[in-house]
Amino acid sequence: MPEVDTLLRASFTPAVLSASLATLLLLSAAAVGVQAVTASGRADVAQGIADQARRSVVWIDYPANSPAAFRIDSASNNAPVQDDFQITYSHGSFSLDYEQKAGGPVTSQFTVSVAGLVEWAPTGDGQFPDGSLIAYTPMGAPAFGKLPIVHSQMTTTDGIVVHSFLIQSNSQELTMNLTISEGFVTLPSGSTLTPMEAELTFELNHLMNRTDTRLSLHLSLTTTTPGQNFNLENQSWDDEHQFSQDERSVNVTNDSGPTPSAAWFAWSNHAEVNGQPGQVDVTGPERNETSGGYDLYLSYPRVLGVTNPDQLDIVHDPSLGVVSAAYQSILEHPATPTGIQPDIPLYAGTVAAMTALVAGTVLLARRQRRGRQ
């Protein structure tokens, strides 16, 4: 909502930033045993690269007594080239603004919004465009805002602060958990969360009308910055650089400036449906003439529930991030290498801590859901 975003931006003053930095910015060394990307792909690299890639993450939510919106600022610290990106959430929509040069103009920008849920019956080749519509559950801004956003944070054993923002729709049919980190951390899935992105986990709990139908998550992609191009890619930036596996993305590129700028919304090609892994199909991005943006549909396989065949419980892990000029400058001009020796207990402690953070937020969501039933 524009008025909420205005309030958030007005509240994000230098004084607030200074206070937040004093509390949240950790100056300890980067993770021992964490792997980073080299120009040729993922490999063990000098710890100096991980140190230089650490970012400061500050945030603010609004209103204080029952948060319905938040804004996160992630800024590079020690890179030869400094950049900055912000993620703003309000009523089912996540906006990412990227300044390729810190303090400069926005060079890449997009908003991804949860538009609705589509139940459809496969016909023809069994894909979404050929299916027949059974039911559409609209979401958008009216479906969010009654339940407060819950922020939590943890510090890994190697001193990296990780923030989590738990968001639930008014009906509690959809739970979203946005996770962002100051540095490289290993997620419970085994993939690596980089400091140039945020993971956005969707947990869907939907009662279907028929046993022969499928469910699609309808997302809307828009931009407020001229010159942005939306392109479907068969491999995400994280997948290409071996931070994750089997991902696709929509890249938002801007070639109008002196240096091309890019941000992205990515997702895994697999999701957990009623406890079983399944293939995720994608349709789009398709131009929406009404909004001027694009429609994207993520379609999930049908797995019959054990206690109720029509109940679908889906967990899917998209992400949104930037192709960081700061990180690229580190790869091109790394600090003097000191070498990394894998520290298995430290690695295990980081994974255990991340697992606890994720489990805690999911448990909280389920308790809140049961309390309202």
N, C-alpha and C positions, 0 to 999 in steps of 0.2 A: 504494500500500500504506500503511495507516495508520501502521505503525511507521516507515517511511521519512519520511513527512510529519512525524511527531513529531520525528524527528531533525533534519530540515531546519529546522523552526520553532525548535527549541531552539538550533540553530547560528546562526540569524539574529538575533544579539544586537546591541545598540547599538554595541558595540566593533567588530564585524564591519562593520556599516553604515558607521561612521565611516571605517574603513580603506578600504572599497570606494569610498566617495564621494570620498575623497582621490585615489584612483587613476583613477576612471572619470568623475567629473563634470567636464564641460568648461564653462567660463564664457565661452567666446567667443560672438560674436554669431551669431544665427540665419542660415540660408542666404540669401544674396543671389540673387534670381531664383527662389526657391521660391514657389509659389503656395499660398495658404491659403484656407479657406472663409469666406465672409461669410454674413450672415443670408439673403441672397437666392441664394446659390449660390457656385460657385468663381469667383474673379476675382483679379487682382492686388490686394494689400492692403498696408497699411503694414507695414514691417518689424517694428514694435513688436508686432504680433499674433504673428508667428512667434517673436519673442524671448520673449514671455510664455508661449507654448505649449510651449517647451522643457521637458523633464522630466528628472529624474535617474533613471538606470536602474542598479540594482545587482543582483548575482546571486551564487548559491552553488550548487555541485554536491556530490554525495555518492554513494559514498565517493570520497575524493581520488585514490586510486590507479587506480580504474576506475569513473568516474561512471556511475550508472544512473538518477539523478534530479537535478532541479535546481529552484530557485525563483528567480523574478525579481520584483523590486519596482520599480514605476514610479510616481514621485511628482511632482506638479506643483511648480513652483518659484516662479513669479512671478505666478500668476493671482490675481484678487481673491478667488476661492473656491478653496480647495485640496482636491484629491481624491487618491486613491491606489488602485492596483490591483496584484494579484499574479497571476502565472501559475506554477503548480506542475506539473511533469511527473514521472511515475513509471510505468514499465512499460506504455506504450501509452495513457496517460490524461493529458489536459491539463485542469487545473482553473483557472478564473478567478474571483477574488474581488474585488469592487469595493466600496470605501468612498466613498460620495458625498461625505462629509465626512472629510477626512484624520484618522486617529486615532479615528474613530467606528466604529459597528457595520457589518458587511457588509450592503449593501443589495441587491446583485445577485450571484448566484453560480450557476455551472453547471460541469459536467465533461463533456467530450467524449472518448469512448474508442473506439479502433479495435477493433470486435468481431469482424470477419471479412470474408472475401471470398466473394461469391455468384456462381457461374456458373449461368446460366439460359437456357432456350431460349424465345424469344418465341412466344407464341400469342395468339389473340384479337386485341386491338387493338395488340399488340406492346409493351405497357408491362409494367413489372416485376410488378405485382400479378397479372397474368394469365399470367405465364410459368410454365414447369415447371422445377423445381429439378434441376440436373444435378450440382452439387458445391458443398459449402460448406467453406471453409477457415477454421477457427476461429483467432482471434488472441487478443486480450485480454492480460492480464498474463503468462501463460506464454510468449507469443511474443516477449517483449522482455527485455532485461537482460544478455544474454551479451556483447554488443559495447558497449564504452564510448561514452558520449556525447562528441562532439568539439566544443569551443567555439572559435570564432574571432571576431575583431573587426577592424574597420577604422575609420578616421577619414576622412570625406569631405573634399574640398578646402575645404569651407566649415566644417570643424571639428565635424561631428556624428558621434558614435560610434554605430556600428551593430554589434549583436551577432548572431551566428549559432550555432545549436545543431543539430548534425547527429546524427540518431538513426536507427539501423538495427534492423530486426527480426532475430531470431536466424537466420532463413533467408535474410536479405538480400533477401527478396521485396518488402519495403516500406522505403523510405527517406523520412524526414521531416526537413525543415529549417525550424526556427522562427527567424524574423528579427524583431528588435525594435530600435527606434531611439529616440534622445533627441529627435529633431526630425523635420521633414518631409524626406523624401528621395524621389527619383524612382527607381523600380525599372526594371530592364531591359525589363520589359513595357510601360513607359510610364505605368503607374499610379503613384499617390503613396502611399507608406507613411506614415501619420500616426503621431505619438507616442502616440496613444490606442489602439493595437492592435498585434498581432503577426501577421505573415504566416506561414502554415503550409503549406509546399509538400509535396505527396505525390508520390513517384515510385514507381510500381508496376511490377514486372517479374514477370508471371504467365504460366504456360504453361497454355493452355486445353485442355480435353478434346475439343472439337469445333469445327468451323469455322463452325457456324451459331448459336453462342451469344453472349451478352453477359456482361459482368462488372459487378458492383455492389460498391461499398465500403459495408459495413455499419458505421454509427456508432451509438453509444449516448450519449444525452444524459440526464444526471441532475443532481439538485441536493440539497444538504444544508441549504439555507436555506429556511424556510417562506415562503410567499407568492409564490413564483416562478411565472410563467406562460410557457409555451412557445408561440410563434406563428410560423407560416410567413409570410414576407413576400416579395412579388414583387420588391422592390427593397431592396437593402441600404442601410445608413446611408452608407457610402462612395459608393455609386452615386448615392444621392439628393443628396449634396453634391458630386458631380462629382470625387471623388478616384479613382474607378474607373468602369468601364462594364460593363453587362450582368451584374449580380450579384443573387443572391437570398440570403436569410438566415433563420435562426431567431432571433427576438428573445426574450430572456429578460427579462421585465418584472416589476416589483414596485411595486404601487400602494398598499401597506399603510402606507407612511410619509407624512410631511407633503408630500414632494415625490417624484413618480414616479421610479424608478430603472430603468436598462436596460443590459443587456450583449447581445452578439450573437455568433453563429457564422455566418459568411458564406462563399460560394463563388462562383466564376465559373461562368456558364452554359456555358462552353466549356473543353475540355481538349485537350491534345495527345496523340494516340493514334498510336503508331508514326510520329511525325513529322508527322502531319496534324491540323488543328484539327477538333474534333467537338463536337456538342451533348451537354451533360450533362443527363440527366433526373433528377428528384428524386421520391422517394416518402416520405411522412411529413411531420412527425413523427407516428408512431403510438404510442399508449400501450402500454407493455410491463408487463403486470400482474405479472410475476415480479420485475423490478427496480424497479418503481415509477416508472421514467423513460420515455424515448421512444426509438424506433428510427427512424433516418434512413438512407435508402439513396440513394447517388449512383451512377447507372448511366451507363456509358460506351459509346459506339458501338463497333461491331466494325470494325476495319480490319486486313486480313490483312497479316501481316509479310512482308517481302521474302524473307528467308532461311528463315524458319519461319512458315507461315501461322497456327500456333497460339500464337505468342509475342506477348504484348501488353506494350508499354512505354508507360506512361501518366504524364503530368505534369499535375498539377492544383494550383491555388493557392487554397485556402480561407484564412480569417483569423478571428481572434477578438479582440474589443475591447469598448470601453465607450462609452456615450453620456456624454461627460465633462462634469460640472458645471463643472469648472475651465475647459475650453475655451469652454463657453457663456458663462461670466462674462466671459471675455476679449472675445468678440464683442459683448457688451452694454456693456462698459466698456473699450474698447481704449486702449492707450497713445497718446501723441501721435504721429501719423503722420509718418514721415520719407520715405515713398515708396520704391519698389523700381524699380531699373533692371535689366532682364534682363541677365545676364552669361553669354553663350553659352559661352565657354571654361570657366567655372566649372561651368555646367550639364553640359557634356560630360564634364568631369572627374569629377563626381559619378556620372553614369551609368556611365562606364567603371570606376570603382572598385567600384560595386555589381555590375556584370557580372563583374568579377574575383573578388569574394567568392563570388557564386553559382557561377561556373565552378569555383572552387577546391574548394568543398565537394562539388560533384557529382563532380569528378575524384577526390577522396579516397574517396568512397563506391564509385566504380567500381573503383578500385585495390584497395580492401579486398575487394570482391566477387570480383574475379578471383583474388586471393590465396587465397581459400577454396575456389575451384573445383578 
